[in-house]
């Protein structure tokens, strides 16, 4: 391994560490992908995780300035094919290797900018935000999974968007308390946090379930090396969603709903062996 390869590998390992520290469920899901996809997906996660941290964590800093610099550095890294920021270097490796569209990156960064500007979302902003914050991340991963097969990518694009939207909306429901109390945000259009009730919750749940249902055809169409990992993510979020659906509206405005790590592992193993035996 020469010096450049060592640098590349080290930055990718940084993204692996970031993923492991921030998301046990995402890490478990990645481990069920074909090994060739592990580092590319870690690199994508590291990039989106750190951009999200800028808008959600560093409250004593000028977030707009930090995000603007992060955006500038991202595009510079992609063009130069090098960055001394290990997260951006790992990400640009994957952008250039898999020809990830720049418009996906722009939409993602725009959604991060929206978090700085908006506390409540109308219908247009809501759909714009979900596309940029979640659907395009799924499309970045899809570029990796398709490995240059553009026809396959286009055939799976819409279901991938639906799955990303479902995941994000479940996150919104799970985090409705912290988003409102810590950041003053309410993502769901027309929803008053102080008046959140069963009717509002059920309407949101119907919309989420439709996204889940519409995404299934895409999972089945994925290459074999990616199918199991995405299916695990689907089943994990569906289980989390089912748990949320079984709770009253006032409960999710008072606490963050979680799936214990032991249950995540059981789900992972059950899905893995069920797929291998052809029973799921």
C-alpha positions as CSV (number, residue, x, y, z in Angstrom):
1,X,0.0,0.0,0.0
2,X,1.5,3.3,-1.1
3,X,1.2,6.6,0.9
4,X,-1.9,7.8,-1.0
5,X,-3.7,4.5,-0.5
6,X,-2.8,4.6,3.2
7,X,-4.3,8.1,3.4
8,X,-7.5,7.0,1.6
9,X,-7.9,4.0,3.7
10,X,-7.4,5.9,6.9
11,X,-10.0,8.5,6.1
12,X,-12.5,5.8,5.2
13,X,-11.8,4.2,8.6
14,X,-12.6,7.5,10.2
15,X,-16.0,7.4,8.6
16,X,-16.5,3.9,9.9
17,X,-15.7,5.1,13.4
18,X,-18.1,8.0,13.1
19,X,-20.9,5.6,12.0
20,X,-20.2,3.2,14.9
21,X,-20.3,6.0,17.4
22,X,-23.4,7.7,16.2
23,X,-25.7,4.9,15.0
24,X,-25.8,1.3,16.3
25,X,-28.7,0.5,14.0
26,X,-27.1,1.9,10.9
27,X,-23.8,0.1,11.7
28,X,-25.7,-3.2,12.1
29,X,-27.4,-2.7,8.8
30,X,-24.2,-1.9,6.9
31,X,-22.6,-5.1,8.2
32,X,-25.3,-7.1,6.4
33,X,-24.3,-5.5,3.0
34,X,-21.7,-7.2,0.8
35,X,-18.3,-6.2,2.2
36,X,-17.4,-4.2,-0.9
37,X,-20.2,-1.7,0.1
38,X,-19.1,-1.2,3.7
39,X,-16.6,1.6,3.4
40,X,-18.5,3.5,0.6
41,X,-21.7,3.6,2.8
42,X,-19.7,4.5,5.9
43,X,-18.2,7.4,3.9
44,X,-21.7,8.7,2.9
45,X,-23.0,8.4,6.5
46,X,-19.9,10.3,7.9
47,X,-20.6,13.1,5.5
48,X,-24.3,13.5,6.2
49,X,-23.8,13.0,10.0
50,X,-21.3,15.8,10.3
51,X,-23.3,18.2,8.2
52,X,-26.3,17.4,10.5
53,X,-24.1,18.0,13.6
54,X,-23.4,21.5,12.4
55,X,-27.1,22.5,12.5
56,X,-28.1,20.5,15.5
57,X,-25.2,20.6,18.0
58,X,-22.9,23.6,17.9
59,X,-25.3,26.1,19.4
60,X,-22.5,28.5,20.6
61,X,-21.1,28.8,17.1
62,X,-22.2,30.7,13.9
63,X,-23.9,27.7,12.3
64,X,-24.5,29.5,9.0
65,X,-20.8,30.3,8.7
66,X,-19.8,26.7,9.6
67,X,-22.2,25.2,7.2
68,X,-21.1,27.6,4.4
69,X,-17.5,26.6,4.9
70,X,-18.4,22.9,5.0
71,X,-20.3,23.3,1.7
72,X,-17.4,25.2,0.1
73,X,-14.9,22.6,1.3
74,X,-17.1,19.7,0.1
75,X,-17.2,21.0,-3.5
76,X,-13.5,21.8,-3.4
77,X,-12.7,18.3,-2.2
78,X,-14.8,16.7,-5.0
79,X,-13.1,18.9,-7.7
80,X,-9.6,18.5,-6.3
81,X,-10.1,14.8,-5.4
82,X,-8.4,15.5,-2.1
83,X,-9.2,17.0,1.3
84,X,-7.3,17.2,4.5
85,X,-10.6,16.9,6.3
86,X,-10.9,13.0,6.5
87,X,-14.7,13.0,6.4
88,X,-14.7,15.1,3.2
89,X,-11.8,13.1,1.6
90,X,-13.6,9.8,2.2
91,X,-16.8,11.3,0.8
92,X,-15.2,12.7,-2.3
93,X,-13.6,9.3,-3.0
94,X,-17.1,7.8,-3.3
95,X,-18.6,10.7,-5.2
96,X,-15.9,10.4,-7.8
97,X,-15.8,6.6,-7.9
98,X,-19.6,6.1,-8.2
99,X,-20.4,9.3,-10.0
100,X,-22.8,10.5,-7.4
101,X,-24.7,13.4,-8.9
102,X,-23.8,16.9,-7.6
103,X,-27.4,17.9,-7.6
104,X,-28.0,15.3,-4.8
105,X,-25.3,16.8,-2.7
106,X,-26.7,20.3,-3.3
107,X,-30.2,19.2,-2.3
108,X,-28.8,17.6,0.9
109,X,-26.8,20.7,1.9
110,X,-29.8,22.9,1.1
111,X,-32.0,20.9,3.5
112,X,-29.3,21.5,6.2
113,X,-29.6,25.3,5.4
114,X,-33.4,25.0,5.8
115,X,-32.9,23.8,9.4
116,X,-31.2,27.1,10.1
117,X,-34.0,29.2,8.6
118,X,-37.2,27.5,9.4
119,X,-38.9,26.3,12.6
120,X,-42.2,25.4,11.1
121,X,-42.8,23.8,7.7
122,X,-45.6,24.3,5.2
123,X,-46.4,21.5,2.8
124,X,-43.9,22.6,0.1
125,X,-41.1,23.1,2.5
126,X,-41.8,19.8,4.2
127,X,-41.5,17.8,0.9
128,X,-38.5,19.8,-0.1
129,X,-36.8,19.1,3.2
130,X,-37.6,15.4,3.2
131,X,-36.2,15.1,-0.4
132,X,-33.0,16.9,0.6
133,X,-32.4,15.4,4.0
134,X,-33.4,11.8,3.4
135,X,-34.4,10.8,-0.2
136,X,-31.2,12.0,-1.7
137,X,-29.1,10.1,0.9
138,X,-30.9,7.0,-0.2
139,X,-30.1,7.9,-3.8
140,X,-26.4,8.4,-3.0
141,X,-26.4,4.8,-1.5
142,X,-28.3,3.5,-4.6
143,X,-25.5,4.9,-6.8
144,X,-23.1,2.8,-4.8
145,X,-25.3,-0.3,-5.0
146,X,-25.9,-0.1,-8.7
147,X,-22.1,0.2,-9.4
148,X,-22.5,2.2,-12.6
149,X,-25.6,0.5,-14.0
150,X,-27.6,3.6,-14.8
151,X,-30.7,1.8,-16.1
152,X,-30.9,-0.1,-12.8
153,X,-30.5,3.1,-10.8
154,X,-33.3,4.8,-12.7
155,X,-35.6,1.9,-12.3
156,X,-35.1,1.9,-8.5
157,X,-34.9,5.7,-8.0
158,X,-38.6,6.2,-7.0
159,X,-38.8,3.3,-4.5
160,X,-35.5,4.5,-3.0
161,X,-37.0,7.9,-2.5
162,X,-40.1,6.5,-0.9
163,X,-38.0,4.4,1.5
164,X,-35.9,7.4,2.5
165,X,-39.0,9.5,3.1
166,X,-40.6,6.8,5.3
167,X,-37.4,6.6,7.4
168,X,-37.3,10.4,7.8
169,X,-40.9,10.7,8.7
170,X,-40.6,8.0,11.3
171,X,-37.6,9.9,12.7
172,X,-39.8,13.0,12.9
173,X,-42.4,11.2,14.9
174,X,-39.9,9.6,17.2
175,X,-38.1,12.9,17.8
176,X,-41.1,15.2,17.8
177,X,-40.4,16.1,21.5
178,X,-36.7,16.9,21.2
179,X,-37.1,18.7,17.9
180,X,-39.7,21.0,19.4
181,X,-38.2,21.4,22.9
182,X,-34.5,21.6,22.0
183,X,-34.7,23.2,18.5
184,X,-38.1,24.8,18.3
185,X,-38.9,22.8,15.1
186,X,-42.1,21.1,14.0
187,X,-41.6,19.4,10.6
188,X,-45.2,18.1,10.0
189,X,-47.2,20.8,8.1
190,X,-50.2,22.2,10.0
191,X,-49.3,20.4,13.3
192,X,-49.3,22.3,16.5
193,X,-47.1,20.5,19.0
194,X,-49.2,21.7,22.0
195,X,-52.3,20.3,20.3
196,X,-50.9,17.1,18.8
197,X,-53.6,14.5,19.1
198,X,-54.7,11.1,17.9
199,X,-56.3,12.5,14.7
200,X,-53.1,14.3,13.7
201,X,-51.0,11.2,14.6
202,X,-53.1,8.8,12.5
203,X,-53.0,11.1,9.4
204,X,-49.2,11.1,9.6
205,X,-49.1,7.4,10.1
206,X,-51.2,6.7,7.0
207,X,-48.8,8.7,4.9
208,X,-45.8,6.9,6.3
209,X,-47.3,3.5,5.8
210,X,-48.0,4.3,2.1
211,X,-44.3,5.3,1.7
212,X,-43.2,2.0,3.2
213,X,-45.6,0.0,1.0
214,X,-44.4,1.8,-2.2
215,X,-40.7,1.1,-1.4
216,X,-41.0,-2.7,-1.3
217,X,-40.7,-3.2,-5.0
218,X,-37.4,-1.3,-4.9
219,X,-35.9,-3.5,-2.2
220,X,-36.7,-6.6,-4.1
221,X,-35.0,-5.2,-7.2
222,X,-31.7,-4.4,-5.5
223,X,-28.5,-6.3,-6.3
224,X,-28.0,-9.3,-4.1
225,X,-25.1,-7.6,-2.2
226,X,-27.3,-4.8,-1.1
227,X,-30.7,-6.4,-0.7
228,X,-30.3,-7.9,2.8
229,X,-28.9,-4.7,4.4
230,X,-31.7,-2.5,3.0
231,X,-34.3,-5.1,4.1
232,X,-32.9,-5.1,7.6
233,X,-33.2,-1.3,7.7
234,X,-36.7,-1.5,6.3
235,X,-37.8,-4.0,9.0
236,X,-36.1,-2.1,11.8
237,X,-37.9,1.1,10.9
238,X,-41.1,-0.7,10.3
239,X,-40.8,-2.3,13.8
240,X,-40.0,1.2,15.3
241,X,-43.0,2.6,13.4
242,X,-45.3,-0.2,14.7
243,X,-44.2,0.6,18.2
244,X,-45.0,4.3,17.7
245,X,-48.4,3.5,16.2
246,X,-49.3,1.5,19.3
247,X,-48.7,4.4,21.6
248,X,-51.0,7.4,22.3
249,X,-50.2,10.8,20.9
250,X,-49.4,12.2,24.3
251,X,-46.7,9.5,24.9
252,X,-44.6,10.4,21.9
253,X,-44.8,14.1,22.9
254,X,-43.3,13.2,26.2
255,X,-40.5,10.7,25.4
256,X,-38.3,9.4,22.6
257,X,-39.3,6.0,21.4
258,X,-36.4,3.5,21.0
259,X,-35.8,-0.1,20.0
260,X,-33.3,-1.7,22.5
261,X,-30.0,-2.9,21.0
262,X,-30.9,-6.5,22.0
263,X,-34.0,-6.4,19.8
264,X,-32.0,-4.8,17.0
265,X,-29.7,-7.7,17.1
266,X,-32.5,-10.2,17.2
267,X,-34.1,-8.5,14.2
268,X,-30.8,-8.5,12.3
269,X,-30.1,-12.2,12.9
270,X,-33.7,-13.2,12.2
271,X,-33.7,-11.3,8.9
272,X,-30.3,-12.7,7.9
273,X,-31.1,-16.3,8.5
274,X,-34.6,-15.9,7.1
275,X,-33.2,-14.6,3.9
276,X,-30.6,-17.3,3.7
277,X,-33.2,-20.0,4.2
278,X,-35.6,-18.3,1.7
279,X,-38.4,-17.7,4.3
280,X,-38.5,-13.9,4.4
